[in-house]
Amino acid sequence: LPAHVSEEARAAAIELATKLARFGLGGGHKCHGFTLIFGKSKELLRRDAKGNCVYGESAQDDFNYAAKGQLKSILTPEGFAQVKAGGEQDGAMVIDSQTLMLAAANFFVTSIGKGDRHGGGGRHRMASAVSQQADGCFVVKASEGACGTATKPPAANATFDVFCNRKVPEKVPVVADDNGAAEEAQAQISDTLEVAPTQMEELEELDQE
């Protein structure tokens, strides 16, 4: 992991992705795919001296929560509501890896030259590219086919693409065996990473609205 991506952030990323993919956005609505970028949010949203974005920007200003002073932790009910609103938009969500604040949604990476050209489409290449930028990011990407709801769960073989400051992702299952999807997902991120404690129970409580 990059030094600025904590074990807590890594665990939160997998737990949040698992929750979104398995239970959707509420009201029986599933995600149409999503990308979660955990990294240095200020750097990812930085603009140069001419006011041009360096790495990317929200297509709609309303979803640049940092600029609007509307930062909320993804582990709070308000923050999770913000995540669900962001999940309805195209583009990625940017979460600060130190504070777990949702900094932006509807975020599009402007430079994808470093991205993997062979593993998928535009969303895949964007996730691959941004994981290698801004001093490295931990990125979880889910296709629409990997997403479901509580009543219509994703397929048993559905997977996330997880990019940890690297071009090519690791495949992590969305739905695991009866021992728990969250624990299985975290265990398969990397053979060299320790398994961090799960936060699924806390996140599920936030969705009881």
N, C-alpha and C positions, 0 to 999 in steps of 0.2 A: 504493500500500500504506500502511496505518497505520504510523506511525513505529516501533511496537514489533513489527511483523511484518517480520522480516529476509528478505532474498532467499533465504537458506538455508532458512528456514522455508517460504517459498512453494514452493521447489523440492521440499522434502521432502514437502509436502502433496500435490503432484501425483504424485510418484513413489510415495508410499504408496498413494494412491487407485488409481493405475494397477495396481499390484501386486495389491491386494485384488480389484479388479474383474476382472482377467485371470486370476489364478491361484487365487483363493478362499482358503479357510481351511485348506487341507490335507486330505488324505484324500479328495479328490474332492468336498468340500463347498464350495459357493459361498456368497457373502454374500447375505443377503436384503435387500440395500440397506444403505447406511451413510451417516453424516454425520460428517465430520471438521471440528472447530472448532479453528483455530489462533489463539490470542489470549492475553490476560493471564489465565492460569489462576486465579491467586489472586482476581482480581476476579470472574471468572465463577462461582467457587464461594463467593463472599462471602455472609455472612449479616448481617442487620441486628441491631440491639440486642435485638430480641425473639427472635432465633434463627431467623427466617424467611429462606429463600433469597431473594436479590435478583434473580437472573437465571434460576436453575434449579438442579436437583440430581439426583444419581443416585437412581433409584427404589429400588435396593438398596444399602445402605451398603457392602457388600463391594467395590463398584466405584468407590468414592470413594478412589482410591489416594493422593491427597494427604493426606486425613484419617488414613489408615491408615499413613502413612509408607512407602509402597511405590512411590514415584516411580521410573520407569525410562525411559531414553532409548529412543525408537522406533528408533534406529539400532543398538541392541544386540540380540543374540539374545534376552535376557530380556525386553527391552522389546517386541520384535516378537511374542513369544509372548503377552504381555499384550494387545497389539493384537488378535491373533486371538481371544483369549478375549472381549474386548470386542465384537468383530465378531459374535459369536453372540447378543448381547443386543439388545433394542430400545433405542431412544434413540441419542444421539450420543456421540462420543468427544471429549474436551477435551484438547488438546495445547498445552503452553506454547510460545508462538512464539519465546521467547528461548532456552530450554534444550532444547527438543524432548522434554521429559519428558511421558509420558502421565499426566495428572493425574486423569482420571475417564473412566468409560464408563457406559453405561446412563443417560445424562444427558438430562433432559427440560427444555426451556425453558419457563418458567412464564408469560412475557409475550410473546405473539406478535402484539400489536396492530400493530407496524410491518411485519409480514411481508406478502409478496406474496400477494394473495388470488386471483389469476387464473392463475398459472403451474403449479399442481399441487395436491397434497393437503396433509395435515397436515405431513409431513416437509419438503416444499418450503417451506411457510410458516414453519415453525420455523427452518429454515436461513436464510431471508431475514431474519427478525426478529433472530436472534442476531448476524448479521453486522454489524448496525447498532448493537449494544449493547457495553458494556464497552470503550468507546473504539475500537470497530471490530475486526472479526475477519475472517480469511480462511477461508472455509468451502467445503468440497467435498462435494457430495451426489450419491450414486448411487442410482438406483432398483434394485429387484430385477432388472428386465429388462435393466439395463446390466451385470449381473454374470455371471461365468462361472467356468470352471476351465481348467486347462491342456489338458484333453482335450475340453472343451465350452466354447470361448471365447465371449465376448459377441458379439452381432451387429456387423457391420462398421459400422453406422450408430449404434451406442450412444454416448451422450454423458453427461458429467458436467454438473451445474449448479454453476458456480463463482461464489460471492458474495464480493466484496471490498469490505466496508463499504458495501454498496449493496443496494437492495431487489430489483432485477431481475438475474438471473444472466447470465453468459456461458456459452454452450454450448461444451464442450471435448470432442473425440472421445476415447473410451476406446481404441479400436483405430485406429491410423494406418497409413500405408503402410510399406513395407519399410525406410524410413529410420529407423524407430523410433518407437514410440508415445509414449515419454516426451518426446522432443524436439518432436514435433508438438504434443502437448498443451500444453506450456509455451509454445510460440510463439503459441498462439491464446488465451491467457488475456486478453491486452490488447495492443492495438497500441502502447500507450504504455509498456509495461513491457519491460525488457531480459530476454533469455532467460538464466536461471541455469544453471549446470552440472548435469548429470543425476547422480543417485545410484542409478539403477536397479540397476547391477551390484552395489553394496554391499548393497542391500536384498535382491536375489535370493540373495546368499550367505547372508544371515541365515535364509532359509527352507529351507536344505538341512539339515533335521533328520531 
